[in-house]
C-alpha cells in the first residue's frame, strides 16, 4: 500500500510540474498584446505588423 501512495503522490507532482511547464512555454512563445501593438507601424488595422515582413 505504501508503493501505491508514492505512485499517487508522484503522479500529482508530475501533473503540477507539467502544468507549470506548459504555462511557462506558452508565456515564452505567445507575445503579449502590448508587444504586438508596439510592432505595428501605424494604427491601420488592415496593415499587418512589421514583424510579418514585407510583401
N, CA, C and O atoms as a Tinker XYZ file with bonds, in Angstrom:
   220  protein
     1  N      0.819000   -1.192000    0.000000    73     2
     2  CA     0.000000    0.000000    0.000000    64     1     3
     3  C      0.868000    1.262000    0.000000    63     2     4     5
     4  O      0.451000    2.307000   -0.501000    81     3
     5  N      2.063000    1.161000    0.558000    73     3     6
     6  CA     2.944000    2.323000    0.594000    64     5     7
     7  C      3.390000    2.686000   -0.821000    63     6     8     9
     8  O      3.507000    3.868000   -1.146000    81     7
     9  N      3.638000    1.689000   -1.660000    73     7    10
    10  CA     4.069000    1.962000   -3.030000    64     9    11
    11  C      2.974000    2.673000   -3.816000    63    10    12    13
    12  O      3.271000    3.552000   -4.625000    81    11
    13  N      1.721000    2.312000   -3.593000    73    11    14
    14  CA     0.622000    2.985000   -4.274000    64    13    15
    15  C      0.545000    4.449000   -3.853000    63    14    16    17
    16  O      0.259000    5.317000   -4.677000    81    15
    17  N      0.794000    4.723000   -2.597000    73    15    18
    18  CA     0.797000    6.103000   -2.107000    64    17    19
    19  C      1.891000    6.923000   -2.765000    63    18    20    21
    20  O      1.659000    8.063000   -3.167000    81    19
    21  N      3.093000    6.344000   -2.878000    73    19    22
    22  CA     4.190000    7.036000   -3.562000    64    21    23
    23  C      3.855000    7.282000   -5.029000    63    22    24    25
    24  O      4.163000    8.339000   -5.578000    81    23
    25  N      3.220000    6.290000   -5.657000    73    23    26
    26  CA     2.853000    6.439000   -7.060000    64    25    27
    27  C      1.819000    7.544000   -7.233000    63    26    28    29
    28  O      1.888000    8.316000   -8.189000    81    27
    29  N      0.873000    7.621000   -6.325000    73    27    30
    30  CA    -0.156000    8.649000   -6.392000    64    29    31
    31  C      0.440000   10.036000   -6.164000    63    30    32    33
    32  O      0.103000   10.984000   -6.873000    81    31
    33  N      1.322000   10.153000   -5.178000    73    31    34
    34  CA     1.971000   11.441000   -4.907000    64    33    35
    35  C      2.848000   11.836000   -6.096000    63    34    36    37
    36  O      2.878000   13.006000   -6.478000    81    35
    37  N      3.551000   10.884000   -6.676000    73    35    38
    38  CA     4.397000   11.169000   -7.832000    64    37    39
    39  C      3.567000   11.629000   -9.025000    63    38    40    41
    40  O      3.987000   12.524000   -9.758000    81    39
    41  N      2.410000   11.037000   -9.230000    73    39    42
    42  CA     1.545000   11.433000  -10.336000    64    41    43
    43  C      1.027000   12.855000  -10.134000    63    42    44    45
    44  O      0.949000   13.624000  -11.092000    81    43
    45  N      0.679000   13.206000   -8.920000    73    43    46
    46  CA     0.201000   14.558000   -8.639000    64    45    47
    47  C      1.323000   15.575000   -8.856000    63    46    48    49
    48  O      1.103000   16.629000   -9.451000    81    47
    49  N      2.522000   15.255000   -8.371000    73    47    50
    50  CA     3.665000   16.155000   -8.551000    64    49    51
    51  C      3.986000   16.303000  -10.033000    63    50    52    53
    52  O      4.276000   17.407000  -10.494000    81    51
    53  N      3.941000   15.215000  -10.781000    73    51    54
    54  CA     4.215000   15.273000  -12.219000    64    53    55
    55  C      3.181000   16.121000  -12.940000    63    54    56    57
    56  O      3.534000   16.877000  -13.845000    81    55
    57  N      1.925000   16.017000  -12.566000    73    55    58
    58  CA     0.877000   16.816000  -13.197000    64    57    59
    59  C      1.072000   18.301000  -12.901000    63    58    60    61
    60  O      0.886000   19.137000  -13.785000    81    59
    61  N      1.438000   18.630000  -11.684000    73    59    62
    62  CA     1.678000   20.033000  -11.325000    64    61    63
    63  C      2.873000   20.582000  -12.094000    63    62    64    65
    64  O      2.817000   21.694000  -12.617000    81    63
    65  N      3.952000   19.808000  -12.164000    73    63    66
    66  CA     5.131000   20.262000  -12.907000    64    65    67
    67  C      4.834000   20.399000  -14.394000    63    66    68    69
    68  O      5.336000   21.319000  -15.038000    81    67
    69  N      4.039000   19.514000  -14.941000    73    67    70
    70  CA     3.669000   19.612000  -16.350000    64    69    71
    71  C      2.837000   20.870000  -16.604000    63    70    72    73
    72  O      3.045000   21.556000  -17.605000    81    71
    73  N      1.911000   21.171000  -15.719000    73    71    74
    74  CA     1.090000   22.368000  -15.877000    64    73    75
    75  C      1.943000   23.626000  -15.797000    63    74    76    77
    76  O      1.737000   24.566000  -16.565000    81    75
    77  N      2.894000   23.652000  -14.880000    73    75    78
    78  CA     3.790000   24.803000  -14.760000    64    77    79
    79  C      4.652000   24.929000  -16.009000    63    78    80    81
    80  O      4.866000   26.033000  -16.510000    81    79
    81  N      5.143000   23.815000  -16.508000    73    79    82
    82  CA     5.974000   23.836000  -17.709000    64    81    83
    83  C      5.225000   24.317000  -18.932000    63    82    84    85
    84  O      5.747000   25.119000  -19.707000    81    83
    85  N      4.005000   23.836000  -19.115000    73    83    86
    86  CA     3.200000   24.259000  -20.262000    64    85    87
    87  C      2.879000   25.745000  -20.165000    63    86    88    89
    88  O      2.921000   26.459000  -21.167000    81    87
    89  N      2.562000   26.204000  -18.979000    73    87    90
    90  CA     2.276000   27.626000  -18.786000    64    89    91
    91  C      3.502000   28.479000  -19.095000    63    90    92    93
    92  O      3.380000   29.528000  -19.728000    81    91
    93  N      4.676000   28.042000  -18.658000    73    91    94
    94  CA     5.898000   28.796000  -18.915000    64    93    95
    95  C      6.231000   28.835000  -20.409000    63    94    96    97
    96  O      6.643000   29.873000  -20.927000    81    95
    97  N      6.055000   27.719000  -21.091000    73    95    98
    98  CA     6.343000   27.681000  -22.529000    64    97    99
    99  C      5.372000   28.573000  -23.288000    63    98   100   101
   100  O      5.788000   29.312000  -24.180000    81    99
   101  N      4.099000   28.519000  -22.958000    73    99   102
   102  CA     3.115000   29.349000  -23.646000    64   101   103
   103  C      3.379000   30.831000  -23.393000    63   102   104   105
   104  O      3.200000   31.652000  -24.293000    81   103
   105  N      3.797000   31.178000  -22.194000    73   103   106
   106  CA     4.111000   32.575000  -21.899000    64   105   107
   107  C      5.351000   33.031000  -22.660000    63   106   108   109
   108  O      5.463000   34.202000  -23.021000    81   107
   109  N      6.277000   32.115000  -22.903000    73   107   110
   110  CA     7.507000   32.481000  -23.599000    64   109   111
   111  C      7.288000   32.667000  -25.095000    63   110   112   113
   112  O      7.914000   33.531000  -25.710000    81   111
   113  N      6.401000   31.860000  -25.689000    73   111   114
   114  CA     6.252000   31.937000  -27.151000    64   113   115
   115  C      5.068000   32.775000  -27.599000    63   114   116   117
   116  O      4.987000   33.133000  -28.774000    81   115
   117  N      4.157000   33.095000  -26.710000    73   115   118
   118  CA     2.974000   33.856000  -27.083000    64   117   119
   119  C      3.210000   35.335000  -26.761000    63   118   120   121
   120  O      3.320000   35.694000  -25.588000    81   119
   121  N      3.288000   36.194000  -27.772000    73   119   122
   122  CA     3.547000   37.611000  -27.490000    64   121   123
   123  C      2.336000   38.275000  -26.828000    63   122   124   125
   124  O      1.188000   37.903000  -27.068000    81   123
   125  N      2.625000   39.244000  -26.011000    73   123   126
   126  CA     1.540000   39.971000  -25.358000    64   125   127
   127  C      0.941000   40.978000  -26.332000    63   126   128   129
   128  O      1.523000   41.270000  -27.376000    81   127
   129  N     -0.206000   41.493000  -25.984000    73   127   130
   130  CA    -0.890000   42.460000  -26.847000    64   129   131
   131  C     -0.086000   43.747000  -26.975000    63   130   132   133
   132  O     -0.065000   44.351000  -28.048000    81   131
   133  N      0.577000   44.178000  -25.906000    73   131   134
   134  CA     1.375000   45.401000  -25.990000    64   133   135
   135  C      2.599000   45.199000  -26.873000    63   134   136   137
   136  O      3.031000   46.127000  -27.557000    81   135
   137  N      3.164000   43.985000  -26.863000    73   135   138
   138  CA     4.312000   43.715000  -27.728000    64   137   139
   139  C      3.901000   43.734000  -29.194000    63   138   140   141
   140  O      4.626000   44.267000  -30.035000    81   139
   141  N      2.755000   43.160000  -29.505000    73   139   142
   142  CA     2.261000   43.172000  -30.878000    64   141   143
   143  C      1.915000   44.596000  -31.299000    63   142   144   145
   144  O      2.219000   45.003000  -32.420000    81   143
   145  N      1.282000   45.352000  -30.409000    73   143   146
   146  CA     0.888000   46.717000  -30.737000    64   145   147
   147  C      2.108000   47.612000  -30.941000    63   146   148   149
   148  O      2.060000   48.549000  -31.738000    81   147
   149  N      3.194000   47.334000  -30.233000    73   147   150
   150  CA     4.388000   48.170000  -30.401000    64   149   151
   151  C      5.082000   47.894000  -31.723000    63   150   152   153
   152  O      5.875000   48.718000  -32.180000    81   151
   153  N      4.805000   46.755000  -32.351000    73   151   154
   154  CA     5.430000   46.423000  -33.628000    64   153   155
   155  C      4.623000   46.895000  -34.832000    63   154   156   157
   156  O      5.068000   46.737000  -35.969000    81   155
   157  N      3.457000   47.466000  -34.605000    73   155   158
   158  CA     2.625000   47.951000  -35.707000    64   157   159
   159  C      3.110000   49.335000  -36.103000    63   158   160   161
   160  O      3.294000   50.208000  -35.255000    81   159
   161  N      3.315000   49.528000  -37.410000    73   159   162
   162  CA     3.870000   50.792000  -37.868000    64   161   163
   163  C      2.874000   51.946000  -37.753000    63   162   164   165
   164  O      3.277000   53.080000  -37.493000    81   163
   165  N      1.595000   51.680000  -37.939000    73   163   166
   166  CA     0.580000   52.722000  -37.779000    64   165   167
   167  C     -0.658000   52.085000  -37.155000    63   166   168   169
   168  O     -0.647000   50.901000  -36.819000    81   167
   169  N     -1.701000   52.851000  -37.002000    73   167   170
   170  CA    -2.892000   52.342000  -36.332000    64   169   171
   171  C     -3.924000   51.771000  -37.285000    63   170   172   173
   172  O     -5.067000   51.543000  -36.890000    81   171
   173  N     -3.545000   51.536000  -38.529000    73   171   174
   174  CA    -4.465000   50.962000  -39.503000    64   173   175
   175  C     -4.596000   49.460000  -39.245000    63   174   176   177
   176  O     -3.609000   48.734000  -39.371000    81   175
   177  N     -5.785000   48.977000  -38.888000    73   175   178
   178  CA    -5.927000   47.550000  -38.586000    64   177   179
   179  C     -5.745000   46.656000  -39.810000    63   178   180   181
   180  O     -5.523000   45.455000  -39.657000    81   179
   181  N     -5.835000   47.212000  -41.030000    73   179   182
   182  CA    -5.651000   46.410000  -42.233000    64   181   183
   183  C     -4.172000   46.187000  -42.540000    63   182   184   185
   184  O     -3.836000   45.309000  -43.335000    81   183
   185  N     -3.288000   46.964000  -41.923000    73   183   186
   186  CA    -1.857000   46.829000  -42.150000    64   185   187
   187  C     -1.298000   45.774000  -41.198000    63   186   188   189
   188  O     -1.501000   45.863000  -39.988000    81   187
   189  N     -0.594000   44.774000  -41.737000    73   187   190
   190  CA    -0.027000   43.763000  -40.848000    64   189   191
   191  C      1.127000   44.337000  -40.011000    63   190   192   193
   192  O      1.753000   45.313000  -40.424000    81   191
   193  N      1.411000   43.753000  -38.860000    73   191   194
   194  CA     2.522000   44.230000  -38.044000    64   193   195
   195  C      3.845000   44.087000  -38.791000    63   194   196   197
   196  O      3.961000   43.293000  -39.724000    81   195
   197  N      4.844000   44.867000  -38.367000    73   195   198
   198  CA     6.144000   44.884000  -39.047000    64   197   199
   199  C      6.868000   43.551000  -38.973000    63   198   200   201
   200  O      7.652000   43.233000  -39.867000    81   199
   201  N      6.625000   42.759000  -37.929000    73   199   202
   202  CA     7.375000   41.517000  -37.808000    64   201   203
   203  C      6.921000   40.456000  -38.816000    63   202   204   205
   204  O      7.549000   39.401000  -38.910000    81   203
   205  N      5.838000   40.712000  -39.578000    73   203   206
   206  CA     5.441000   39.780000  -40.636000    64   205   207
   207  C      6.280000   39.966000  -41.893000    63   206   208   209
   208  O      6.249000   39.112000  -42.778000    81   207
   209  N      7.014000   41.040000  -41.991000    73   207   210
   210  CA     7.836000   41.292000  -43.170000    64   209   211
   211  C      7.074000   42.108000  -44.198000    63   210   212   213
   212  O      5.991000   42.628000  -43.932000    81   211
   213  N      7.660000   42.205000  -45.363000    73   211   214
   214  CA     7.055000   42.990000  -46.428000    64   213   215
   215  C      6.506000   42.074000  -47.501000    63   214   216   217
   216  O      6.881000   40.906000  -47.599000    81   215
   217  N      5.618000   42.622000  -48.300000    73   215   218
   218  CA     5.032000   41.821000  -49.383000    64   217   219
   219  C      5.869000   41.932000  -50.627000    63   218   220
   220  O      5.539000   41.328000  -51.648000    81   219
